[in-house]
Amino acid sequence: MPRGRNIRSQRKLEAAQHERNESVGRRLAVLAFMIALVGVLFWAGVHNLRYRRALSEANHVKLIPASPAADDSAAPDIEGSNLRGKNAPAFTLTDVTGNKVSLADFKGHPVVVNFWATWCGPCKLEMPWFQEFSAKYKEQGLEVLGLSQDDGASRQDVADAAKKIGVTYPILMPDEAVAKKYGGVDYLPETFYVDRAGKIVEVTAGAPSKEQMEALIQKTIAAGGA
């Protein structure tokens, strides 16, 4: 009998130990789950913060001096805004492939004339949007022209930069005389929205939000008759 009691006691001890092991295992599993959950929430918070910062960055209008060495301590005087409601100054420039391109080539089309540079961060932000909208509103005749302000840069350098940004619309090489016609273009990016009749509907300096840009394009398409 004592032998039988010892066996039963041993089994009880083993069962208790097994139960304790299972309890510890469950606690460890819960702890691991909580650690994983905290990690996921932390990562989601960091990702959300980055997203909100990027969104704020995208919606913030930025002005970059057209010359990298220019002093931007004073508020810019965007003279190009004085052209609103007037005929867009004519120009003929060479594109990055060596062909001549004139604003007159696009008579009857709504045209976006965008002054940019390869070193201009806000320019690189908005140019893919111009590419997207040029495709979206192609049937409405929208044309986009990118006028580089990279003095001294080669056609290949400008072409490579445009390709890296992902744009395929015409990229034209700089001409100081053209920039002067458009108010000097002292800050970048600077964009002129020209309607089908050749009049400047709107002028923007800095990178607007994507929604603001599309609204300006829609306004330009609707202006100047069919």
C-alpha positions, 0 to 999 in steps of 0.5 A, a space after each residue: 500500500 505505501 508503494 501505491 500511495 507513493 506512486 499516486 503522490 508522484 503522479 500528482 506531483 507530475 500533474 501539478 508540475 505539468 500544470 505549472 509548466 502549461 501556466 508558465 507557457 501561457 504566460 510567456 505566450 501572452 507576454 510575447 503577444 503583448 511585446 509583438 503588439 507593442 512593436 506593431 503599434 510603435 511601427 504603425 505610429 512611426 509610419 503614420 508620423 512619417 506619412 503625416 510629415 510627407 503629406 504636410 510637406 506635399 501640401 506646403 508651398 515652397 519657394 526656392 531662389 532660381 539661383 542656388 546662391 541667391 539670398 532668399 531672406 526677403 519675401 519674393 516679389 513674384 512679378 510673373 503674377 502681373 501676367 495673369 489675364 494677359 497673352 502668354 509671351 511667345 518663345 521658341 526653345 530647344 528641347 533636350 533632343 535638339 528639336 525646336 519647340 514653340 509655344 505657338 505649336 500648341 495653339 488651341 491647347 491648354 498649356 502648362 508652362 513650368 519653370 524648374 531646375 534639376 537642383 530644385 526639390 519642390 520641382 521634383 515633387 510636383 513634376 510627376 503630378 504634371 506627368 500624371 495630369 498630362 495623361 489624365 487630361 490628354 483627351 482635353 488637349 492638355 500640354 505640359 512644357 518644362 522649361 529648365 533653368 539650369 544655366 550651363 547644364 548640358 542637354 544630356 544632364 537635363 534629360 537624365 534628370 527629367 528621366 529620373 524624375 519620370 517625366 516624358 513631356 517636352 523639356 526645354 533648355 534655358 534661355 534668360 530672355 524667355 525667363 525675363 519675358 515671364 517676370 524674371 522667374 526669380 523663384 522656383 518652381 514657377 508655373 503659368 497656366 495658359 488657356 486655349 486662347 493663349 491667355 495666362 489664367 493663373 500663375 503659381 510660385 512654389 509647389 502647390 498640393 496635388 489637389 490644388 494643381 489639378 483644380 488649376 488645370 481644370 480651370 485652365 481647360 475650361 477657360 478660353 473656349 472649346 
